[in-house]
Every structure is written in C-alpha cells, then in structure tokens.
C-alpha cells in the first residue's frame, strides 16, 4: 500500500515535468515565430525586402546584401526597434561600390507655346537651379515644369558640353524637343520654311562642340512653288536639273528615277511643295525627260502646265518631229507643249558687233554692275538704270547702253528679267538676245539656279530659250560659309605670318602698319562663327617684371579695342597679358627677345579633367578655360606675333 502511494506520487511528478517541458517548448516556438513575423513585417514596411530573417531561439539573424552601408544600418535599426539589440546578429553584406554601374544621365527638354518641361536624371555637379533659371526668360510667364532628378555620381566626359549646347539650342528654337545625353544631343524642331530649316541645321552644326554628336530632325511646312517649275538639261555629258519641283515623295522618286535612267550627274533632289497644276505631274515630267534623251539633248522646262522643249541646234529635223509627236501624245491633256529647234546661238557678250543685238550686264565680285548693249528708247534706258540702282546700289551701276529702235517686241521685259536673274548671283553676267538669254556666274545661294529657272520661265514665257550656267560656292553662302573657330584662328595666323601687328616703341598704341593688319584680322573675324578666342600679350625679360606684365596686357587690350572699333562682335573673346612668363625663345639674344615680344590668337577650350582625379574631385572641380594654340608640323605653337617693343 505504501509502495503504491510512492509510485503514484512519482507518476504525478513525471507528468507535471513533461507538461512543464512541453509548455516551455511551446513558449520558445511562439517567441521564435513572433520575432520572425514582427521583424520581417517591419523590414518589408520600410522597403528592406532584400533582408532575410532567421530566428534560432532568442537569436534573430539578418542576412542579405545591402546596396550601401547606409541602407544596411537602416535595416539593422529597424530590427533593433522590434527586439532587443543583444538578440540581433548582423550577418548582412554590402554591395561592392565598384560593382555598381553609374546611372545613365539624360535630359529631355520640351519647349512650346505653353511653356517648358524638363525631364530626366542629372549629376549633382550640374546645378539644377541654374539650369532652370537659364530658361526662365523664354517662357514669357508660362510654366516651367521641373521633373529632374539628381544622382551623386561623377558627370561623364562630355556631359557638361552636351548640356550647355542643348540649353543653347532650346534658346534658339521656340518649338522644339532637345534630348541631351553623354553621347550627344538630338534636336527635333519645327521651322517656318525650307530656307529657315536649312539655316537652323547649318547653325546647329556650326555651334555644336567637336566632341558632341548631333542629330537633327527639323521639319518645315511645304513651300508654295509658283510657278511650279522643273527644268532638265542634257548637254553632252552634263546632265542636270536647273530646277525641280514635286508635290509628293512618290512624285519626287518618279522624277529622280527618270533622270537617273538618262544619266543624271548633277543635283539629285527636288523641292516638295504646293502648287502642282495636276496630279499627273510626275508622269508628265518623266515622259519629258525620256523625250529629251531620245531627241539627243537640249532642255525641257515645265512651268505649271506649259512645257517647252528646246532641242540642240544640231538635231536632225526628222528626229525632232518624231520625238515631239511622241511627247505630245504621252503628255496629259492639261499640258501645252511648245517645241523649238533653234538656230545656232552665238554669244558675243560685248553688246556690240554685227550679230544678233545684245544687252549685257556684268556683276563684279566687288558688287559693281556694268550695263552695255542695246535698249529700245530713252524711257526703257531710264527704267533699266533705275531698277539696277535699286537692286545693286545707286553708286555701283555704270550705264553704257545705247538706243536701238529696231529691237524686237518684248525687249524691255527680257532685259529686266535678265537683271533680276543677275541679282541671284554674287558675281557673273547676263546676255539678252532676241531668241536666247544666257545667265552665268557664281552664287552663294544653293537655290539660285532653281530661282533663276523659275523666274525666266515665268517672265519670258514657256516658249523661250535660255541657258543657265551657275555654280554654287559654299564659301559665299552667308549661312553655310561661316568659318569654324579653328579655321578662323588659322586664317588670322596666316595673315600674321606675312606681317606682324606693330606698336609704337615702348607703348600700347598701334602704329599705321599695325592698324592695317588689325583691319585684315577684323574682316576675317566677321566671317567667323562666334569664335572663343584669347588675345594674349607677351614680352621679353628685359625691364621690370611688373612693367612687362602691364605692357603685355595693355597691348592685348589695344588689339581687342581695335577690333571693337571695326564693328567686330567680340563676345566670347578676351585679352590677357602674360608679360615675360611664357617665352618661346632665348631672351639672351636679340632674335630670341624679338620672338618673345608677341601677340597670340588662340582658341579657348575647356580644360579636360585628369583621369587620375577621383569622382568627388571631378564633381567639385570648376570648369577651367585655357587657351589652345594651333601647332604646325614641328609640334611648336603657331602663334601670331607682334614686332619688338622697341
């Protein structure tokens, strides 16, 4: 009995111990589950989904790879706020900073009548407020929408140049989209006309830094072409358009294809515009081009619905009749064909002689116009003289015409049309005969030949025979002919290699010879595209260093002021004196001292950041501008020099 009680008591204790152990295990499991859930939920709520939580008893272990040390610390702080810090084991790693790829910086700027929007990512070294303030004046009170983000990474090479150029493009183009990246700048804009489109493209191309790629997409409304003119010429191996008009891309392709089939080797583009007289224009022009080839050469002109085919004067009559008949049958009904088999044309070009009567006008490269040959009466001569002075300048015209009452009908109209054509040239001549008008010369307008063809077709009538021998020279084009900054400096140095700028002895006053050289430099600078140039003054080592520094600065200033006085736009130019600090020769000899006394014209270019600079140094270092001196084959600076001080 007593033994039974003992066993009963032992059983009770064993059951109680088991229950206690089981309760403790359940409590530990509960703490683990609760800690895991609470810490995990808190981390997810703070966007730390990269962290994995592991619980072992009271220990909470955090694992995962943080993007940076600051993020790892934030995750640890979140965990410590849920459980005691002593229980948290930090097993998190940090991503190697060197393995993080820098972000792709880019900005897209949209400008229209409603305002300006900026979208993109820029480095913190690009002053966001300065970017916005630089375009505030363009909105005329409209809103600027700033959606730029910044990232604390070094600006890539070329970024600042691209950003500066892109912002300047926004200033120039009221309706545009400018996309800026480290790789380059893309400009999409709307122009008011084809001519404006050409000017915008040329302006952007000249203005773009050499290290920046530029993509332009400039659209313009179709021009109204009147009369709607196409003129095609075959003269031996010379096969070209004097003018070409099309109403659509399909028509354009059809005309060019027909021209290439017969040997086109000149202009291969047509102006797509409004004003076509019929939808059959492309088919008609293609038929005319083929007919001109079949007849052996000459010219064919479509002016609205009037068509003039002028064969070569050597064309057999039978061939002429056959081809003209075939062309009449091929042309749509709306077109009226006039075909001419001309007599041989002899251009005397003097306005005199016993041949066909002539009127001759010549335009010299200096802008002087000489009128010679015949006019019908005093009234016509007065009209011709007055028109010439209005177009070319009252002091530029010399009138040496003579009266001839036997001239054919329509002579005054032919003369005035010839003068209007001459105004399209920079220099050249026009010869007017009773059955032929010839225009020849040089022009800086790429559309001059088409303009002349359109003009003569309109003024002379569809049946008239004329010849256009006009050459385009880019250097004369006021849009495309501007010199690039480097070309500008090269031309200045070419001038100064012939003769130095000279000053009065021991002073900063330009002497007579120096004034003449500055005159020539001023003329060059007027043909340059906004050059950034430093005019640097240098001296030899004789005399006090401070005096030499002051003299070199005064002489550089004198040259700059001389350019300003000659109406040169000097924005972007600066004068700086270096004294004796930058010698290029030995100051112990007279020849060396003379070489050291000089003025240099050099380009200003941004100083490049050294490769060994750290990312932080690159962001903090200001852009420093340094002069760049052109070098010749020897590698030595090619600097413009002045005469000695004394």
C-alpha angles and dihedrals in degrees: 000000000000090000091052091055091052091053091049093053091048091051091052091052092048093051091047091050092050091049091049092050092047090050092051091051091049090050092051091049090050092051091049094049093045093048092047093049097043096047093043093049092048092050093048090049089056093049094253094132090142090074121093118204123212123182125198111175107305093342118101113196121196119203134173140088118279120208090231142355094263092057092049090053091049091053091049090050091053091053092047090054091060102041134018112286089233089064095052118093113197108215095152122129130211122229112249106258091218090060094057110100113225115247122260106254117213140149129200116198120193118193127183140134091288096058142272130299127197119197128172149056123295133179116257089244088070105082104236094194091050091051091053094043091051091065100035092097091058097064099066091218096319122127127279110209109207112197097155122138125197133216128196096234129116115271109253120243111281094018097112092046090050092047093049093048092046092052091049089052090054089053091053099045119058094190109039151115116221119191115195127192137151088262096057147289129287117199123195115182146151121241127198095230144358090263091052089048090055092048093049092050092048092046093051092046092053094044097048114103115247092244094053124083114221129205117186130190107179117172126195134184115259112268122238106246116204121208093019098232139185121170122182125187133196112186108162108292092348105096116167150130119255087188134359129188130179134175098212144010090259092053090046091054092047093052095045091047091053091049093049090051090061095045108275109188102161133059110358100189136082129203110245108215149135127276104065110158095216142010087239092069095111094049091047094050092046090052091049093051091051091048091052089055091048093051092053102253143308126117138302122198127193111195108175102302096339117098125192122188115189113187126203113274088241094059114123113245093234093053090046093052094046097049093043090052092049092048093050089054093047097049118090114253094256092068125085115207125207115183125194130195097190131207114245110286120222117191111204095174096200100088088232136080134080098282128088113331112261142195113203129190122180128192116201124211087252090059098255116144124204121193118202138161131041138339127176103241146339093276092055091047090053091049092048092047093047093048092048093051091048092052101037105024132278094256096043100068127089113187116205100154124136132210124256118173092189095070117126123263116278094029096131091052091050092049095049091046089052092052091049089052091049089057089066090066134078088215134346143093144269125210120196121199131167093259104021141040121197125194119185135163148082128303140182092208114089089203095051097100092051091046091052092048091050092046096049093044089053099042101037098040131245095284097057124113119222140156129219120198102169126150125202117222117192092207089066094049108107089208104040099024099071114120120245114240094256091049089049093055091046091055091048090051090049089057093047093048086065097045133001128229106255133203135196108273113281094357143089095238116117112234124217094274091046091052090054092052092049087052090059093046090051091055090052093048091053088064094049128100106240097300120201101219136166118213101206124194121208135179138187123259098260115115130014118332094231092051091050091050092051093047093050091050092048092051093048088049090050092056092048092049089048090056091048090052088055091056096254114156101238099182106135093025126108138183120221133174120216099177112200096331098101109046120177096190142027112290090205092078130058090234091053093047090050090052091050093053098079151122117232128201108205136166118253111227131170114263111247119237112250114249093234093060115111123242091254092050091050091054095046100041113098120229108266120201119215131180116253117211119207113236130209132215092292092056091240120128115272097214129169110243138202129216119268120289091242 
